[in-house]
Amino acid sequence: MAVSRDQIVSSAEHVFDHRGFAASGMDDLTAAAGVSTRTLYKHVGSKTGLVVSVLEARTSRFFAHFQAASVDELFAGLEEWVAKEGSRGCLFLRAHGEAGESTPEIAEAVAGYRAQLRSMIARLIGQDLGDDGTVREDDAIVHQILVLFEGATSAASYLGAAAVTSAREAAASLMNDARGRR
């Protein structure tokens, strides 16, 4: 049975997520995918190519999961994500920490995810605060909600789902305060 590129990337995501990027050797990755090193390289080119492919696939899967229409729904989605995927912290933060600065392709994939996350949060805040259907961007609250979201993702690794619930409550307070100022 032939193994597809998607299967290789999916199995590598699991290995990287549970073992880390630097600690995952090619033997681990090929064993998880059930392919030879040659087949893995044929599909992704290199370990860096595999990391980038994993980050791109995770970005697509992550944002497909978050079909939120409000900031509260964003955090509800994060609660669901943590329940389904587990709470090992942010894969993008770990990728950046292990290789991102020294590997431009990985840094670019991480930056793309972060820009998309920030854009989604800005859009949701604009929808929540806009009284005429216009999406407005308030940089201060965008940064605050982003920090709550990223912080909850990381803190869930040692606090569990309670970290996301606390961040959701804090985000609700921030949004209520912002509504009161408008």
N, C-alpha and C positions, 0 to 999 in steps of 0.2 A: 504494500500500500504506500503510495507516494504521500509525503507530508508537504503541506502547503506552507507558503511563507507566513500566512496568518497564524498557523499552528505553531510554527517556530517562534514567532514574536510573542504569542500568548504564553507559551511555556517559559520563555525567557523572562517575561514580565513577572511571572510567579517567582522564579528563581531570584531575580534582582530584588523584588519586593521583600522576600524573606531572608535573603543572605547578604544583600548589598551588592553594589556594582563592582567594586574592587575585589571583593572576596569571591565573586563568582567567576570561576575559571571556565575555559572553553570545554573542558571535560564535563563540568556540571551542566553547562548549557546544552551540549549535544546529547547528553544522557537524558535530560528532561524532555527534549524534543524528540528523542528517539531517532536521531539522524547522525550521519557522519560529519566530521569537521568540514569535509569538502562540500557536502550538501548545504550545511549552514552558511559557509562562505559564499556559495553560489547564490543563495537567496538574499543575503544582507551585506556581503562584501568584507566585513571586518567586525570586531567586537564593538568598535565605536559605531559602525553602521547599525549593529543590532541594538545598541543602547538608544540611538536616535529613533529607530523604528519602534521600539517599545514606548518611548516617550510620546511619539506621534500617535500611536494607537491608543495609549492611555488618555491623551488629550481628547481624541475623538470620542472615546467611550465615556469619559468624565463629563464632557459638555452635552453629550446626548442624554445623559442621566439627568442633568440639571435643566429641566424645562420649566423653570420658575417664572412666575409673573409678579413676584414681590420679594422683598428682602427676607421676610419671614419664610416664604416658600423655599428660598435659597438655603436657609439653615435647616429647614425640614428635610430638604434633599440631602444635605450633609449628614443628618442623623441617619437617613436610610442608607447612604453610601457607607458609612462607618459600620452599620449593622451588617451589611452585605459583604463588604470588602475586608473588614477588619480595621484595626486602628494601629497601624505601624508608623504613622506620621506621613508627611508629604513625600511621595516618590520623587517629585521634581526637586524639592529642596535637598533630598539625599543625593540625587544625581549631580546637582550643581556642587554640592559640598565635596563629593568624591572626585569629580572629574571636570565639572563645568568650566571652571576658570581656565584650565589648561587645554581644553578641547573645544575649539570654536563651534563645531557642529552640535555638541551637547549644549553648550551655552546658548546657542541660537534656539534650540528646541525648548529649553527651559524658559527663555525670554518670550517665546511665542505663546507658551501656556500662560505665563504671568500676564502678558498683555491682554489675552483673551479673557482671563478671569477678571482683571480690572475693568475691562470694557463691559462685561456682563454685569458686574456690580454697579457700575456707573449707570447703565441702562435701567436696572431695577430700581435704583434710588430715584432716578428721574421719573420713572413711572409712578413710584410711591408718592413722590412729593409734587409732581406736576399737577396743576389744577386745570390745565387747559389741553391736556394731551401732549404737551411739548415735553420732550425729554431734556431735563436740565442736569448739568453736572456740577456738583458741589464737591470740590477736591478734598476738603477736610473730612467730610462724612464718608466719601469714597475710601479714603485711606483708613479711616477708623473701622469701617465694615470689613475692608480687606484684611486688616490686622486681626480682627476678631475671627474671621473665617480661617485665615492661615494659622492663627494661634490655636484655634479649636482643633484643627486638623492635626497639629503637632502634639498638643496636650492630650488628645484622645489616646495617644500611645501609652500614657501612664495613668490617665484619669478615666479612660473609657468614654462611653457616650455622654456621661455627665458634663464633660468639657464642652461638647457641642450644645447641650441644653443650656448651659450657663452663657455661652456666647450668643445663642439665640435670644435669650432674655436680655442681655446687654444690648444687642442690636435693636431689639424692640424699643428699649428705652431711648437709644440714640435717635431712632426714627421718630418716636413720639416727640422728643425735644425739637427735632428739626421741623416737624409739622407745626409745632407751637410757635416757632420763630417766623414762619411764613405768613 
